[in-house]
Amino acid sequence: MPLNMLIVGAGVCGPAIAMLLQRSNPRHNITIVERSSTLRSTGQQIDLKNQAPHILRKMGLLDEIKALCVNETGLEVVDSAGKQIAYFGAAASGERRIGLTSEHEIMRGDMVQALYDASIKQNAELKVGPGQEINYIFGKTITSLDQSAQGVDVTFSDGREHLYDLVIGADGQYSRTRRLAFGQEISDASFKSLGVHAAYFSIPRIDGEGTLARGHLAPGRKMIYTRTSDRPVTGALLFTMQETPRLKASYKESVENQRKAFVEVFKDMDWQTDRLISGLKNSDDFYANELGQIKMDRLSTGRVVLLGDSGYCPSPFTGLGTNLCLVGAYVLAGELARQGNDVKGALKTYEEKMWPFIYECQQFSSRTMEFLFPSSRLGIWAMHNLIWAMSKVAGLFPQPQKRDNHDERLPEYPELKLPI
Ligand SMILES: Cc1cc2nc3c(=O)[nH]c(=O)nc-3n(C[C@H](O)[C@H](O)[C@H](O)COP(=O)(O)OP(=O)(O)OC[C@H]3O[C@@H](n4cnc5c(N)ncnc54)[C@H](O)[C@@H]3O)c2cc1C
């Protein structure tokens, strides 16, 4: 029997699960509501590693996505004069290697756009008719969720109400679905701060910037990266553990106030200061957040389920958020396809199968962060020596054959009717 489903959020995992669900049963009715008036395609590089390439290959999308990947060849750690302290090459997608660069890195916007486009294309091929298709609604959100024996009664921001068999919260780290379904207290408590504040934005490329990412540790617990790869602009990532009350409060304020709060913290950094401050002030894709992990005891309540960052954000520092959300989309769609109309049974099995993956990707704590962000020049000197030694050890081991690794813990779901 087809299900009537609402997906909240058209980021990475929203369109992905819509495609998987429709393929398993084209008679499903799948609505995706996105708060933003257009596809939110900003963000910097995201990694496609661990199980992500394998899932994209199964979906028939890997070659297309690979063609959009940026060509970043590794990371050099530099001092305040720009002199190289250490070099790390790119890590193959199935490999655990120290460093920033993965074999497959893609701009978040390109990934979101590619998945959205693929879902539109698939819908044109598979849709049965009105009410049995994938349907996007932009510029709206949900304002309440009421569960009853009949399903989930959803009220939208335009006042419209609709009854669904299942609501999937794919609305990111600050998920409103989580808050509405589990309550403010549980939702707030699920956010475990790593004590790090991050700003991401683009700046004009300068001469001499090649395909290596550059990383720098600055006094006062600051970490800065520039990433140009083969693109016409450079991505800047600024991280700090120097928390000011203004910075902490700024996320609830305007983007202008967020920019100002970051400028205040970074204005005395000792590398590329003018360029990065100018970017903080003027870039048109500035995005900032407090890094943290979402740790929930349960991923579903009744007929509402959390998917991706909303349920188990591992934090961008792990580079595993996109991987985990694709694993989640695959397992949730697989269980729903397998268990038919037993939605609650499917949600239970989804949770059970996800915990090992979630646990593995969330092995990061604020204590790790304290270590990674030295505050004094002496601490930075010690860290540089450690990083240098690690780079030499890493260099002793040859790169393994590049591969799109298969993980046998990932269930096979013939019910999804995937191309592979
Ligand atoms: C603008 C932006 C920039 C990012 N940049 C980076 C980056 O540079 N590096 C990195 O590692 N990760 C970044 N991330 C996070 C990264 O995309 C996720 O960690 C990962 O891909 C998991 O994706 P997701 O689909 O769970 O969540 P997201 O990709 O965060 O997508 C969530 C979607 O839900 C929408 N949404 C939010 N609230 C509502 C609501 N109430 N109603 C309807 N829709 C809603 C959002 O607009 C967004 O489209 C960024 C996320 C966003 C939203």
The ligand as an SDF file (V2000), in Angstrom:
LIG
                    3D

 53 58  0  0  0  0  0  0  0  0999 V2000
   23.4550   26.4390    4.5740 C   0  0  0  0  0  0  0  0  0  0  0  0
   24.2350   25.2300    5.0540 C   0  0  0  0  0  0  0  0  0  0  0  0
   25.6240   25.2060    4.8980 C   0  0  0  0  0  0  0  0  0  0  0  0
   26.3710   24.1250    5.3520 C   0  0  0  0  0  0  0  0  0  0  0  0
   27.7130   24.1300    5.1500 N   0  0  0  0  0  0  0  0  0  0  0  0
   28.4500   23.0750    5.5460 C   0  0  0  0  0  0  0  0  0  0  0  0
   29.8590   23.0420    5.3220 C   0  0  0  0  0  0  0  0  0  0  0  0
   30.4300   23.9970    4.7940 O   0  0  0  0  0  0  0  0  0  0  0  0
   30.5530   21.9560    5.7180 N   0  0  0  0  0  0  0  0  0  0  0  0
   29.9370   20.8760    6.3130 C   0  0  0  0  0  0  0  0  0  0  0  0
   30.5920   19.8980    6.6480 O   0  0  0  0  0  0  0  0  0  0  0  0
   28.5910   20.8740    6.5290 N   0  0  0  0  0  0  0  0  0  0  0  0
   27.8530   21.9390    6.1680 C   0  0  0  0  0  0  0  0  0  0  0  0
   26.4930   21.9360    6.3870 N   0  0  0  0  0  0  0  0  0  0  0  0
   25.8730   20.7450    7.0340 C   0  0  0  0  0  0  0  0  0  0  0  0
   25.7650   19.5420    6.0660 C   0  0  0  0  0  0  0  0  0  0  0  0
   24.9900   19.8760    4.9460 O   0  0  0  0  0  0  0  0  0  0  0  0
   25.1210   18.3950    6.8370 C   0  0  0  0  0  0  0  0  0  0  0  0
   25.9450   18.0860    7.9600 O   0  0  0  0  0  0  0  0  0  0  0  0
   24.9810   17.0570    6.1210 C   0  0  0  0  0  0  0  0  0  0  0  0
   25.0940   17.1280    4.7580 O   0  0  0  0  0  0  0  0  0  0  0  0
   23.6590   16.3990    6.5210 C   0  0  0  0  0  0  0  0  0  0  0  0
   22.6120   16.9730    5.7660 O   0  0  0  0  0  0  0  0  0  0  0  0
   21.1080   17.0980    6.2310 P   0  0  0  0  0  0  0  0  0  0  0  0
   20.2830   16.9300    4.9920 O   0  0  0  0  0  0  0  0  0  0  0  0
   20.8170   16.2660    7.4030 O   0  0  0  0  0  0  0  0  0  0  0  0
   21.0040   18.6180    6.7560 O   0  0  0  0  0  0  0  0  0  0  0  0
   21.2320   20.0020    6.0030 P   0  0  0  0  0  0  0  0  0  0  0  0
   22.1390   19.8460    4.8450 O   0  0  0  0  0  0  0  0  0  0  0  0
   21.5550   20.9640    7.0630 O   0  0  0  0  0  0  0  0  0  0  0  0
   19.7870   20.3400    5.3860 O   0  0  0  0  0  0  0  0  0  0  0  0
   18.6840   20.7020    6.1690 C   0  0  0  0  0  0  0  0  0  0  0  0
   17.6620   21.3890    5.2740 C   0  0  0  0  0  0  0  0  0  0  0  0
   16.4810   21.6050    6.0420 O   0  0  0  0  0  0  0  0  0  0  0  0
   16.0290   22.9420    5.8390 C   0  0  0  0  0  0  0  0  0  0  0  0
   15.2890   23.3490    7.0250 N   0  0  0  0  0  0  0  0  0  0  0  0
   15.7840   23.7100    8.2250 C   0  0  0  0  0  0  0  0  0  0  0  0
   14.7810   23.9910    9.0670 N   0  0  0  0  0  0  0  0  0  0  0  0
   13.6270   23.8100    8.3820 C   0  0  0  0  0  0  0  0  0  0  0  0
   12.2630   23.9320    8.7270 C   0  0  0  0  0  0  0  0  0  0  0  0
   11.8650   24.3220    9.9540 N   0  0  0  0  0  0  0  0  0  0  0  0
   11.3410   23.6520    7.7780 N   0  0  0  0  0  0  0  0  0  0  0  0
   11.7060   23.2570    6.5460 C   0  0  0  0  0  0  0  0  0  0  0  0
   12.9970   23.1200    6.1590 N   0  0  0  0  0  0  0  0  0  0  0  0
   13.9480   23.3870    7.0790 C   0  0  0  0  0  0  0  0  0  0  0  0
   17.3130   23.7350    5.6170 C   0  0  0  0  0  0  0  0  0  0  0  0
   17.0620   24.9560    4.9550 O   0  0  0  0  0  0  0  0  0  0  0  0
   18.1080   22.7690    4.7770 C   0  0  0  0  0  0  0  0  0  0  0  0
   17.7950   22.8840    3.4130 O   0  0  0  0  0  0  0  0  0  0  0  0
   25.7090   23.0140    5.9810 C   0  0  0  0  0  0  0  0  0  0  0  0
   24.3160   23.0440    6.1390 C   0  0  0  0  0  0  0  0  0  0  0  0
   23.5730   24.1300    5.6940 C   0  0  0  0  0  0  0  0  0  0  0  0
   22.0630   24.1530    5.8830 C   0  0  0  0  0  0  0  0  0  0  0  0
  1  2  1  0
  2  3  1  0
  2 52  2  0
  3  4  2  0
  4  5  1  0
  4 50  1  0
  5  6  2  0
  6  7  1  0
  6 13  1  0
  7  8  2  0
  7  9  1  0
  9 10  1  0
 10 11  2  0
 10 12  1  0
 12 13  2  0
 13 14  1  0
 14 15  1  0
 14 50  1  0
 15 16  1  0
 16 17  1  0
 16 18  1  0
 18 19  1  0
 18 20  1  0
 20 21  1  0
 20 22  1  0
 22 23  1  0
 23 24  1  0
 24 25  2  0
 24 26  1  0
 24 27  1  0
 27 28  1  0
 28 29  2  0
 28 30  1  0
 28 31  1  0
 31 32  1  0
 32 33  1  0
 33 34  1  0
 33 48  1  0
 34 35  1  0
 35 36  1  0
 35 46  1  0
 36 37  1  0
 36 45  1  0
 37 38  2  0
 38 39  1  0
 39 40  1  0
 39 45  2  0
 40 41  1  0
 40 42  2  0
 42 43  1  0
 43 44  2  0
 44 45  1  0
 46 47  1  0
 46 48  1  0
 48 49  1  0
 50 51  2  0
 51 52  1  0
 52 53  1  0
M  END
$$$$
